[in-house]
């Protein structure tokens, strides 16, 4: 665990030198549908609802690696056996994309993030 922590600190320290290059390159949004299942005693129930999200493209903080923070929100409710179940989620995520260099229109990437 200590080695992992030291690696993370080293990466953050090296990356912080180039964080000044970050700028807002674009913003976007997402609308989707989420379904959550849970065990309500003797039966399994599902709650579904729409989710919304907004993200920003802050550009590359080091060659090939871009920063894409986002926020997401989901909320739904359902009456089950006389009880009203409510479920909501608000997430703040920091995603990093590694851009794979290729010729042409296709621009693939590999991503990872914390939320």
DSSP file (Angstrom, degrees, kcal/mol; ACC not computed):
  #  RESIDUE AA STRUCTURE BP1 BP2  ACC     N-H-->O    O-->H-N    N-H-->O    O-->H-N    TCO  KAPPA ALPHA  PHI   PSI    X-CA   Y-CA   Z-CA
    1    1 A X     >        0   0    0      0, 0.0     4,-2.3     0, 0.0     5,-0.1   0.000 360.0 360.0 360.0 -38.5    0.0    0.0    0.0
    2    2 A X  H  >  +     0   0    0      2,-0.2     4,-2.3     1,-0.2     5,-0.2   0.891 360.0  51.1 -64.7 -38.6    2.9    2.4    0.8
    3    3 A X  H  > S+     0   0    0      2,-0.2     4,-2.4     1,-0.2    -1,-0.2   0.922 109.7  50.0 -64.2 -43.3    4.4    1.7   -2.6
    4    4 A X  H  > S+     0   0    0      1,-0.2     4,-2.4     2,-0.2    -2,-0.2   0.927 110.5  49.9 -59.6 -45.7    1.1    2.5   -4.3
    5    5 A X  H  X S+     0   0    0     -4,-2.3     4,-2.4     1,-0.2    -1,-0.2   0.905 110.7  49.6 -60.9 -42.6    0.8    5.7   -2.4
    6    6 A X  H  X S+     0   0    0     -4,-2.3     4,-2.3     2,-0.2    -1,-0.2   0.885 110.0  50.8 -64.9 -39.0    4.4    6.8   -3.3
    7    7 A X  H  X S+     0   0    0     -4,-2.4     4,-2.4     2,-0.2    -2,-0.2   0.925 111.0  48.7 -63.4 -44.4    3.7    6.0   -7.0
    8    8 A X  H  X S+     0   0    0     -4,-2.4     4,-2.6     1,-0.2    -2,-0.2   0.920 111.7  49.1 -61.7 -44.7    0.5    8.1   -6.9
    9    9 A X  H  X S+     0   0    0     -4,-2.4     4,-2.5     1,-0.2    -1,-0.2   0.903 111.5  49.8 -61.8 -41.7    2.3   11.0   -5.2
   10   10 A X  H  X S+     0   0    0     -4,-2.3     4,-2.4     2,-0.2    -2,-0.2   0.910 111.6  48.0 -64.5 -42.2    5.1   10.9   -7.8
   11   11 A X  H  X S+     0   0    0     -4,-2.4     4,-2.6     2,-0.2    -2,-0.2   0.927 113.2  47.6 -64.5 -44.6    2.7   10.9  -10.7
   12   12 A X  H  X S+     0   0    0     -4,-2.6     4,-2.1     1,-0.2    -2,-0.2   0.910 112.0  50.5 -62.6 -42.2    0.8   13.8   -9.2
   13   13 A X  H  X S+     0   0    0     -4,-2.5     4,-0.6    -5,-0.2    -2,-0.2   0.914 114.2  43.4 -63.5 -43.2    4.0   15.7   -8.6
   14   14 A X  H >< S+     0   0    0     -4,-2.4     3,-0.7     1,-0.2     4,-0.4   0.889 115.6  48.7 -69.3 -38.5    5.2   15.2  -12.1
   15   15 A X  H >X S+     0   0    0     -4,-2.6     3,-1.3     1,-0.2     4,-0.7   0.808  97.6  69.0 -71.5 -29.3    1.9   16.0  -13.7
   16   16 A X  H 3< S+     0   0    0     -4,-2.1     3,-0.4     1,-0.3     4,-0.4   0.772  89.1  65.5 -63.7 -24.0    1.4   19.2  -11.7
   17   17 A X  T << S+     0   0    0     -3,-0.7    -1,-0.3    -4,-0.6     3,-0.3   0.834 110.5  35.4 -65.1 -31.1    4.2   20.8  -13.7
   18   18 A X  T X4 S+     0   0    0     -3,-1.3     3,-1.7    -4,-0.4    -1,-0.2   0.408  89.3  94.6-104.1   2.3    2.1   20.6  -16.8
   19   19 A X  G >< S+     0   0    0     -4,-0.7     3,-1.6    -3,-0.4    -1,-0.2   0.755  73.1  71.3 -64.7 -22.6   -1.4   21.2  -15.2
   20   20 A X  G 3  S+     0   0    0     -4,-0.4    -1,-0.3    -3,-0.3    -2,-0.1   0.723  88.8  63.6 -65.4 -18.8   -0.9   24.9  -16.1
   21   21 A X  G <  S+     0   0    0     -3,-1.7    -1,-0.3    40,-0.1    -2,-0.2   0.603  78.8 110.8 -79.1 -12.0   -1.4   23.9  -19.7
   22   22 A X    <   +     0   0    0     -3,-1.6     2,-0.3    -4,-0.2    37,-0.2  -0.384  39.9 161.0 -67.5 138.8   -5.0   22.7  -19.0
   23   23 A X        -     0   0    0     35,-1.5     2,-0.8    -2,-0.1    -2,-0.0  -0.968  49.2 -86.8-150.8 161.6   -7.8   24.8  -20.5
   24   24 A X        +     0   0    0     -2,-0.3    34,-0.2     1,-0.2     3,-0.1  -0.624  44.8 168.3 -76.7 109.9  -11.4   24.3  -21.3
   25   25 A X        -     0   0    0     32,-3.4     2,-0.3    -2,-0.8    -1,-0.2   0.653  62.5 -31.5 -94.9 -20.2  -11.6   22.7  -24.8
   26   26 A X  E     -A   57   0A   0     31,-0.9    31,-3.1     2,-0.0    -1,-0.4  -0.932  49.1-134.6 174.5 162.3  -15.2   21.8  -24.8
   27   27 A X  E     +A   56   0A   0     -2,-0.3     2,-0.3    29,-0.2    29,-0.2  -0.926  23.2 173.5-131.0 158.0  -18.2   20.6  -22.7
   28   28 A X  E     -A   55   0A   0     27,-2.4    27,-2.5    -2,-0.3     2,-0.3  -0.947  15.1-141.7-154.8 173.1  -20.8   17.9  -23.3
   29   29 A X  E     -A   54   0A   0     -2,-0.3     2,-0.4    25,-0.2    25,-0.2  -0.920   3.7-152.8-140.5 165.7  -23.7   16.1  -21.8
   30   30 A X  E     -A   53   0A   0     23,-2.2    23,-2.0    -2,-0.3     2,-0.4  -0.998   2.6-167.2-140.7 140.2  -25.2   12.7  -21.6
   31   31 A X  E     +A   52   0A   0     -2,-0.4     2,-0.3    21,-0.2    21,-0.2  -1.000  27.1 151.8-125.1 131.7  -28.7   11.5  -21.1
   32   32 A X  E     -A   51   0A   0     19,-2.6    19,-3.0    -2,-0.4     2,-0.4  -0.866  40.9-110.4-147.9 179.9  -29.2    7.8  -20.3
   33   33 A X  E     -A   50   0A   0     17,-0.3     2,-0.4    -2,-0.3    17,-0.2  -0.979  27.1-167.3-121.7 131.2  -31.4    5.2  -18.5
   34   34 A X  E     -A   49   0A   0     15,-3.1    15,-2.3    -2,-0.4     2,-0.4  -0.929   3.4-164.0-118.7 143.8  -30.3    3.3  -15.4
   35   35 A X  E     -A   48   0A   0     -2,-0.4     2,-0.4    13,-0.2    13,-0.3  -0.996   4.5-170.4-128.2 130.5  -31.9    0.3  -13.8
   36   36 A X  E     -A   47   0A   0     11,-3.6    11,-3.3    -2,-0.4     2,-0.4  -0.979   5.5-158.5-123.5 129.6  -31.2   -0.8  -10.3
   37   37 A X  E     +A   46   0A   0     -2,-0.4     2,-0.3     9,-0.3     9,-0.2  -0.851  15.3 171.9-106.7 143.7  -32.4   -4.2   -8.8
   38   38 A X  E     -A   45   0A   0      7,-2.7     7,-3.0    -2,-0.4     2,-0.8  -0.981  37.9-108.0-146.6 157.8  -32.8   -4.9   -5.1
   39   39 A X  E     -A   44   0A   0     -2,-0.3     2,-0.3     5,-0.2     5,-0.2  -0.788  27.4-171.9 -89.2 111.4  -34.2   -7.6   -2.9
   40   40 A X        -     0   0    0      3,-2.5     2,-0.8    -2,-0.8     4,-0.1  -0.248  57.9 -80.8 -97.2  44.2  -37.4   -6.3   -1.3
   41   41 A X  S    S+     0   0    0     -2,-0.3    -1,-0.0     1,-0.2    -2,-0.0  -0.849 115.8   8.6 100.1-106.9  -37.9   -9.2    1.1
   42   42 A X  S    S+     0   0    0     -2,-0.8     2,-0.3    -3,-0.1    -1,-0.2   0.500 130.7  44.1 -90.3  -3.4  -39.5  -12.2   -0.7
   43   43 A X  S    S-     0   0    0     -3,-0.1    -3,-2.5    -5,-0.0     2,-0.5  -0.932  77.1-119.5-137.9 161.5  -39.2  -10.6   -4.2
   44   44 A X  E     -A   39   0A   0     -2,-0.3     2,-0.3    -5,-0.2    -5,-0.2  -0.881  31.6-167.4-100.8 131.0  -36.7   -8.8   -6.3
   45   45 A X  E     -A   38   0A   0     -7,-3.0    -7,-2.7    -2,-0.5     2,-0.4  -0.818   7.9-147.3-116.7 156.5  -37.7   -5.3   -7.5
   46   46 A X  E     -A   37   0A   0     -2,-0.3     2,-0.4    -9,-0.2    -9,-0.3  -0.977   4.7-163.7-125.2 139.1  -36.3   -3.0  -10.1
   47   47 A X  E     +A   36   0A   0    -11,-3.3   -11,-3.6    -2,-0.4     2,-0.4  -0.976  15.1 179.9-116.5 133.6  -36.1    0.8  -10.1
   48   48 A X  E     +A   35   0A   0     -2,-0.4     2,-0.3   -13,-0.3    29,-0.2  -0.976  10.5 142.1-134.5 149.8  -35.4    2.5  -13.4
   49   49 A X  E     -A   34   0A   0    -15,-2.3   -15,-3.1    -2,-0.4     2,-0.2  -0.983  47.5 -75.3-171.3 172.2  -35.0    6.1  -14.4
   50   50 A X  E     -A   33   0A   0     -2,-0.3    25,-0.8   -17,-0.2     2,-0.4  -0.537  37.0-157.6 -83.6 146.2  -33.2    8.6  -16.5
   51   51 A X  E     -AB  32  74A   0    -19,-3.0   -19,-2.6    -2,-0.2     2,-0.3  -0.921   3.2-161.0-120.3 147.1  -29.7    9.8  -15.6
   52   52 A X  E     +AB  31  73A   0     21,-2.5    21,-2.8    -2,-0.4     2,-0.3  -0.935  10.5 177.4-126.3 152.8  -28.0   13.0  -16.7
   53   53 A X  E     -AB  30  72A   0    -23,-2.0   -23,-2.2    -2,-0.3     2,-0.4  -0.989  14.9-157.7-150.6 155.0  -24.4   14.0  -16.8
   54   54 A X  E     -AB  29  71A   0     17,-2.3    17,-2.4    -2,-0.3     2,-0.3  -0.996  16.2-179.3-133.7 140.4  -22.1   16.8  -17.9
   55   55 A X  E     -AB  28  70A   0    -27,-2.5   -27,-2.4    -2,-0.4     2,-0.4  -0.931  13.4-147.4-138.0 162.2  -18.4   16.6  -18.7
   56   56 A X  E     -A   27   0A   0     13,-2.1     2,-0.7    -2,-0.3   -29,-0.2  -0.961  12.7-137.8-129.9 146.8  -15.6   18.9  -19.8
   57   57 A X  E     +A   26   0A   0    -31,-3.1   -32,-3.4    -2,-0.4   -31,-0.9  -0.917  22.4 175.9-102.5 108.5  -12.6   18.4  -22.0
   58   58 A X        -     0   0    0      9,-2.5   -35,-1.5    -2,-0.7    10,-0.1   0.332  39.8-125.4 -96.8   7.4   -9.7   20.1  -20.2
   59   59 A X        -     0   0    0      8,-0.3     8,-2.3   -37,-0.2     2,-0.4  -0.245  47.7 -29.0  83.6-171.8   -7.0   19.0  -22.7
   60   60 A X  E     -C   66   0A   0      6,-0.3     6,-0.3     1,-0.1     3,-0.1  -0.660  37.6-173.8 -87.2 133.6   -3.8   17.1  -22.2
   61   61 A X  E    S+     0   0A   0      4,-2.0     2,-0.3     1,-0.4   -43,-0.1   0.581  85.3   6.5 -97.5 -14.8   -1.9   17.4  -18.9
   62   62 A X  E >  S-C   65   0A   0      3,-1.1     3,-2.5   -43,-0.1    -1,-0.4  -0.938 111.1 -64.9-156.3 154.4    1.0   15.4  -20.4
   63   63 A X  T 3  S+     0   0    0     -2,-0.3     3,-0.1     1,-0.3    -2,-0.0  -0.160 121.8   3.0 -52.1 122.4    1.5   14.1  -23.9
   64   64 A X  T 3  S+     0   0    0      1,-0.1    35,-2.9    34,-0.1     2,-0.5   0.181 109.8  98.5  91.6 -16.5   -1.2   11.6  -24.8
   65   65 A X  E <   -CD  62  98A   0     -3,-2.5    -4,-2.0    33,-0.2    -3,-1.1  -0.922  51.0-172.7-112.9 120.2   -3.1   11.9  -21.5
   66   66 A X  E     -CD  60  97A   0     31,-2.7    31,-2.2    -2,-0.5     2,-0.5  -0.804  18.4-132.1-111.8 152.9   -6.2   14.1  -21.3
   67   67 A X  E     + D   0  96A   0     -8,-2.3    -9,-2.5    -2,-0.3    -8,-0.3  -0.896  23.3 175.2-107.4 128.7   -8.3   15.2  -18.3
   68   68 A X  E     - D   0  95A   0     27,-3.0    27,-1.0    -2,-0.5   -11,-0.2  -0.742   7.9-171.9-135.2  83.4  -12.1   14.9  -18.5
   69   69 A X  E     + D   0  94A   0     -2,-0.3   -13,-2.1    25,-0.2     2,-0.3  -0.421  12.8 178.4 -72.5 153.9  -14.0   15.7  -15.2
   70   70 A X  E     -BD  55  93A   0     23,-2.3    23,-3.0   -15,-0.2     2,-0.4  -0.991  24.3-147.2-152.1 158.9  -17.7   15.0  -15.0
   71   71 A X  E     -BD  54  92A   0    -17,-2.4   -17,-2.3    -2,-0.3     2,-0.3  -0.974  18.1-169.3-125.2 145.0  -20.8   15.2  -12.8
   72   72 A X  E     -BD  53  91A   0     19,-2.3    19,-2.3    -2,-0.4     2,-0.3  -0.968   5.5-170.1-134.1 148.5  -23.7   12.7  -12.9
   73   73 A X  E     +BD  52  90A   0    -21,-2.8   -21,-2.5    -2,-0.3     2,-0.3  -0.996   7.1 172.6-141.5 136.8  -27.1   12.6  -11.4
   74   74 A X  E     +BD  51  89A   0     15,-2.3    15,-2.9    -2,-0.3     2,-0.3  -0.997   4.7 168.5-140.8 137.2  -29.8    9.9  -11.2
   75   75 A X  E     + D   0  88A   0    -25,-0.8     2,-0.3    -2,-0.3    13,-0.2  -0.982   5.7 149.5-151.5 139.4  -33.0    9.8   -9.3
   76   76 A X  E     - D   0  87A   0     11,-2.6    11,-2.9    -2,-0.3     2,-0.3  -0.972  17.5-161.9-158.3 165.8  -36.1    7.5   -9.3
   77   77 A X  E     - D   0  86A   0     -2,-0.3     2,-0.3   -29,-0.2     9,-0.2  -0.981   4.9-176.2-151.1 160.2  -38.8    6.2   -7.0
   78   78 A X  E     - D   0  85A   0      7,-2.3     7,-3.2    -2,-0.3     2,-0.5  -0.970  27.5-121.8-158.9 141.0  -41.3    3.3   -6.9
   79   79 A X  E     + D   0  84A   0     -2,-0.3     2,-0.4     5,-0.2     5,-0.2  -0.779  33.5 178.4 -85.5 125.1  -44.2    2.2   -4.6
   80   80 A X  E >   - D   0  83A   0      3,-3.4     3,-2.1    -2,-0.5    -2,-0.0  -0.973  66.8 -25.3-132.3 116.5  -43.5   -1.4   -3.3
   81   81 A X  T 3  S-     0   0    0     -2,-0.4     3,-0.1     1,-0.3    -1,-0.1   0.855 127.8 -46.6  51.5  41.9  -45.9   -3.1   -1.0
   82   82 A X  T 3  S+     0   0    0      1,-0.3     2,-0.4     0, 0.0    -1,-0.3   0.416 119.5 106.4  84.7  -2.3  -47.2    0.2    0.4
   83   83 A X  E <   -D   80   0A   0     -3,-2.1    -3,-3.4     2,-0.0     2,-0.7  -0.880  66.0-134.5-109.9 142.7  -43.7    1.7    0.9
   84   84 A X  E     -D   79   0A   0     -2,-0.4     2,-0.5    -5,-0.2    -5,-0.2  -0.863  19.9-159.7 -97.8 114.5  -42.3    4.4   -1.4
   85   85 A X  E     -D   78   0A   0     -7,-3.2    -7,-2.3    -2,-0.7     2,-0.4  -0.806   8.5-171.5 -93.8 129.8  -38.7    3.6   -2.3
   86   86 A X  E     -D   77   0A   0     -2,-0.5     2,-0.4    -9,-0.2    -9,-0.2  -0.967   4.9-178.7-122.7 140.1  -36.5    6.5   -3.5
   87   87 A X  E     +D   76   0A   0    -11,-2.9   -11,-2.6    -2,-0.4     2,-0.3  -0.996   7.5 163.3-139.0 130.6  -33.1    6.1   -4.9
   88   88 A X  E     -D   75   0A   0     -2,-0.4     2,-0.4   -13,-0.2   -13,-0.3  -0.983  13.2-166.7-144.5 157.3  -30.8    8.9   -6.1
   89   89 A X  E     -D   74   0A   0    -15,-2.9   -15,-2.3    -2,-0.3     2,-0.4  -0.989   5.4-173.5-146.9 133.3  -27.1    9.2   -6.9
   90   90 A X  E     -D   73   0A   0     -2,-0.4     2,-0.4   -17,-0.2   -17,-0.2  -0.995  16.9-176.9-126.8 123.6  -24.9   12.3   -7.4
   91   91 A X  E     -D   72   0A   0    -19,-2.3   -19,-2.3    -2,-0.4     2,-0.5  -0.957  20.5-162.1-128.0 141.0  -21.3   11.6   -8.5
   92   92 A X  E     -D   71   0A   0     23,-0.5     2,-0.3    -2,-0.4   -21,-0.2  -0.989  24.9-176.0-117.2 121.0  -18.3   13.7   -9.2
   93   93 A X  E     -D   70   0A   0    -23,-3.0   -23,-2.3    -2,-0.5     2,-0.5  -0.879  24.7-155.4-122.7 148.9  -15.7   11.9  -11.3
   94   94 A X  E     -DE  69 114A   0     20,-3.0    20,-2.1    -2,-0.3     2,-0.3  -0.961  24.3-172.8-121.2 110.8  -12.2   12.7  -12.6
   95   95 A X  E     -DE  68 113A   0    -27,-1.0   -27,-3.0    -2,-0.5     2,-0.4  -0.814  11.9-159.3-108.9 144.5  -11.4   10.7  -15.7
   96   96 A X  E     -DE  67 112A   0     16,-3.4    16,-2.1    -2,-0.3     2,-0.4  -0.983   7.0-160.9-121.3 132.2   -8.2   10.4  -17.6
   97   97 A X  E     -DE  66 111A   0    -31,-2.2   -31,-2.7    -2,-0.4     2,-0.7  -0.940   9.1-151.4-112.7 133.6   -8.0    9.3  -21.2
   98   98 A X  E     -DE  65 110A   0     12,-3.4    12,-2.0    -2,-0.4     2,-0.5  -0.928  21.8-141.5 -99.6 115.9   -4.9    7.9  -22.9
   99   99 A X  E     - E   0 109A   0    -35,-2.9     2,-0.6    -2,-0.7    10,-0.2  -0.658   6.2-141.8 -83.2 123.4   -5.2    8.8  -26.6
  100  100 A X        -     0   0    0      8,-2.3     2,-0.4    -2,-0.5     8,-0.2  -0.757  22.7-123.6 -87.0 120.6   -4.0    6.1  -29.0
  101  101 A X        +     0   0    0     -2,-0.6     2,-0.3     6,-0.1     6,-0.1  -0.493  47.3 151.8 -70.8 121.1   -2.2    7.7  -31.9
  102  102 A X        -     0   0    0     -2,-0.4     2,-0.2     2,-0.1    -2,-0.0  -0.986  43.0-114.3-145.9 152.6   -3.7    6.6  -35.2
  103  103 A X  S    S+     0   0    0     -2,-0.3     3,-0.3     4,-0.0     2,-0.1  -0.570  75.6  27.6 -81.3 150.6   -4.1    8.1  -38.7
  104  104 A X  S    S-     0   0    0     -2,-0.2    -2,-0.1     1,-0.2     0, 0.0  -0.459 106.7 -46.7 100.9-169.0   -7.6    8.9  -40.0
  105  105 A X  S    S+     0   0    0     -2,-0.1     2,-0.4     2,-0.0    -1,-0.2   0.768 104.8  90.7 -77.0 -28.8  -10.9    9.9  -38.5
  106  106 A X        -     0   0    0     -3,-0.3     2,-0.4     1,-0.1    -4,-0.1  -0.566  51.2-177.6 -75.8 125.8  -11.0    7.2  -35.7
  107  107 A X        -     0   0    0     -2,-0.4    -6,-0.1    -6,-0.1    -1,-0.1  -0.719   9.9-171.4-124.9  79.6   -9.5    8.4  -32.5
  108  108 A X        +     0   0    0     -2,-0.4    -8,-2.3    -8,-0.2     2,-0.3  -0.308   5.6 179.5 -72.3 155.6   -9.5    5.5  -29.9
  109  109 A X  E     -E   99   0A   0    -10,-0.2     2,-0.4    -8,-0.0   -10,-0.2  -0.969  25.8-134.1-148.2 162.3   -8.6    6.0  -26.3
  110  110 A X  E     -E   98   0A   0    -12,-2.0   -12,-3.4    -2,-0.3     2,-0.3  -0.979  31.4-164.6-116.7 132.6   -8.3    4.0  -23.1
  111  111 A X  E     +E   97   0A   0     -2,-0.4     2,-0.3   -14,-0.2   -14,-0.2  -0.864  18.8 170.1-125.2 155.7   -9.9    5.6  -20.0
  112  112 A X  E     +E   96   0A   0    -16,-2.1   -16,-3.4    -2,-0.3     2,-0.3  -0.965  13.7 172.9-150.7 158.3   -9.8    5.3  -16.2
  113  113 A X  E     -E   95   0A   0     -2,-0.3     2,-0.4   -18,-0.3   -18,-0.2  -0.991  28.0-125.8-162.5 170.0  -11.2    7.5  -13.5
  114  114 A X  E      E   94   0A   0    -20,-2.1   -20,-3.0    -2,-0.3    -2,-0.0  -0.947 360.0 360.0-120.4 143.4  -11.9    8.1   -9.8
  115  115 A X              0   0    0     -2,-0.4   -23,-0.5   -22,-0.2    -1,-0.1   0.350 360.0 360.0-149.7 360.0  -15.3    9.1   -8.5
